[in-house]
Amino acid sequence: GRAGVEERVERLLTERGESAMRVLSAAGPDGAKRQRLVSGGAMELRGSAQAVPAATAQEVARLSDELGLDEEACLELWAEVSSRAARRRVASRAGLGERSLDGELYGAAKLLWYLEVESGLGAVLAASRGALDAALDAGSRRLLAGQVR
């Protein structure tokens, strides 16, 4: 019934709303950040300034160029897949073999972004459809419409 629909709407927004916002608000490459990254300057990662090894900086810059994303966002993606366990979770989420990304940080970071884009756009689509679905009560439609804006 109505309570079930409202619960599904809330769950959708909770589970996928953060991903949608990250995708929709993603900034493009930034010249000043690129300069700081490649020159060995500290970069913002998880709320604090971090030194980035030269080899990692090159890979993060390459990732930024390929994905068209801000260097700090790419550094965050890199950090998110830095452990083997994290790469295995990404592989599993993508339907790949568990060990397929074990030695592939670059590919895992790129795939993680694509999965976030897919999830984020899926949330926007579901919210848009739900906002237009006459079967939903007015409160749920307003909630979804607010998330689409």
C-alpha positions as CSV (number, residue, x, y, z in Angstrom):
1,G,0.0,0.0,0.0
2,R,0.9,3.6,0.4
3,A,3.3,3.0,3.3
4,G,5.2,0.5,1.2
5,V,5.6,3.0,-1.6
6,E,6.8,5.7,0.7
7,E,9.3,3.3,2.3
8,R,10.6,2.3,-1.2
9,V,11.0,6.0,-2.1
10,E,12.9,6.8,1.1
11,R,15.1,3.7,0.6
12,L,15.9,4.7,-3.0
13,L,16.9,8.2,-2.0
14,T,18.9,7.0,0.9
15,E,20.8,4.3,-1.0
16,R,21.4,6.2,-4.2
17,G,21.0,9.9,-3.5
18,E,24.6,10.4,-2.4
19,S,25.8,8.8,-5.5
20,A,23.5,10.9,-7.7
21,M,24.7,14.1,-6.0
22,R,28.4,13.1,-6.4
23,V,27.8,12.5,-10.1
24,L,25.7,15.6,-10.8
25,S,28.0,17.9,-8.9
26,A,31.3,16.5,-10.2
27,A,33.7,19.3,-11.3
28,G,36.0,19.0,-14.3
29,P,39.8,19.1,-14.3
30,D,41.3,22.1,-12.5
31,G,44.6,23.6,-13.7
32,A,45.7,24.8,-10.2
33,K,45.0,21.4,-8.7
34,R,46.8,19.7,-11.6
35,Q,49.8,21.8,-11.0
36,R,49.8,21.1,-7.3
37,L,49.3,17.3,-8.0
38,V,52.2,16.9,-10.5
39,S,54.6,19.2,-8.6
40,G,54.4,17.1,-5.4
41,G,52.2,19.5,-3.5
42,A,49.7,18.4,-0.9
43,M,46.2,17.5,-2.1
44,E,42.9,17.4,-0.2
45,L,41.9,13.8,0.5
46,R,39.2,12.9,3.0
47,G,39.3,16.3,4.7
48,S,43.0,16.7,5.1
49,A,46.1,17.6,3.1
50,Q,48.0,14.5,1.8
51,A,51.3,14.1,0.0
52,V,50.9,12.1,-3.2
53,P,53.7,9.9,-4.5
54,A,54.9,10.9,-8.0
55,A,53.8,7.6,-9.6
56,T,50.3,7.9,-8.0
57,A,50.1,11.6,-9.1
58,Q,50.8,10.5,-12.7
59,E,48.0,7.9,-12.6
60,V,45.6,10.3,-10.9
61,A,46.3,13.0,-13.6
62,R,45.7,10.4,-16.3
63,L,42.4,9.4,-14.7
64,S,41.4,13.0,-14.4
65,D,42.0,13.5,-18.1
66,E,40.2,10.3,-19.1
67,L,37.2,10.9,-17.0
68,G,37.1,14.6,-17.2
69,L,37.0,14.9,-13.4
70,D,38.6,17.2,-10.9
71,E,42.0,15.9,-9.7
72,E,40.9,15.7,-6.0
73,A,37.8,13.6,-7.0
74,C,40.1,11.2,-8.9
75,L,42.4,11.0,-6.0
76,E,39.4,10.1,-3.8
77,L,38.5,7.4,-6.3
78,W,42.1,6.1,-6.3
79,A,42.0,6.0,-2.5
80,E,38.7,4.2,-2.4
81,V,40.2,1.3,-4.4
82,S,43.6,1.3,-2.8
83,S,43.0,-1.9,-0.9
84,R,42.6,-5.3,-2.6
85,A,39.4,-5.9,-0.6
86,A,37.9,-2.6,-2.1
87,R,38.9,-3.6,-5.6
88,R,37.3,-7.0,-5.1
89,R,34.0,-5.2,-4.0
90,V,34.1,-3.1,-7.1
91,A,34.7,-6.2,-9.3
92,S,31.8,-8.0,-7.6
93,R,29.5,-5.0,-7.9
94,A,30.4,-4.9,-11.7
95,G,29.7,-8.6,-12.1
96,L,33.3,-9.4,-12.7
97,G,35.4,-12.2,-11.2
98,E,36.4,-11.5,-7.7
99,R,40.1,-11.3,-8.4
100,S,39.8,-9.5,-11.8
101,L,40.9,-6.1,-10.5
102,D,43.4,-7.3,-7.8
103,G,46.4,-5.7,-9.5
104,E,44.6,-3.0,-11.4
105,L,44.1,0.2,-9.4
106,Y,43.6,2.5,-12.4
107,G,41.0,0.2,-13.9
108,A,39.2,-0.2,-10.6
109,A,39.1,3.5,-10.0
110,K,37.7,4.1,-13.4
111,L,35.2,1.3,-13.1
112,L,34.1,2.7,-9.6
113,W,33.4,6.0,-11.3
114,Y,31.3,4.4,-14.0
115,L,29.4,2.4,-11.4
116,E,28.7,5.6,-9.5
117,V,27.5,7.3,-12.7
118,E,25.2,4.4,-13.4
119,S,23.8,4.4,-9.9
120,G,23.5,8.2,-9.8
121,L,21.7,8.4,-13.1
122,G,19.5,5.5,-12.2
123,A,18.5,7.3,-9.0
124,V,17.7,10.5,-11.0
125,L,15.7,8.5,-13.5
126,A,13.8,6.6,-10.8
127,A,13.2,9.9,-8.9
128,S,11.9,11.5,-12.1
129,R,9.6,8.6,-12.9
130,G,8.4,8.5,-9.4
131,A,7.7,12.2,-9.3
132,L,5.5,11.8,-12.3
133,D,3.8,8.5,-11.3
134,A,0.2,9.3,-10.4
135,A,0.0,6.1,-8.4
136,L,2.2,7.7,-5.7
137,D,0.7,9.9,-3.1
138,A,1.3,13.6,-3.3
139,G,3.8,13.6,-0.5
140,S,6.0,11.0,-2.2
141,R,5.8,12.8,-5.5
142,R,6.9,16.1,-3.8
143,L,9.8,14.2,-2.0
144,L,11.0,12.8,-5.3
145,A,10.5,16.0,-7.2
146,G,12.6,17.8,-4.6
147,Q,15.4,15.3,-5.2
148,V,15.3,15.8,-9.0
149,R,15.8,19.6,-8.6
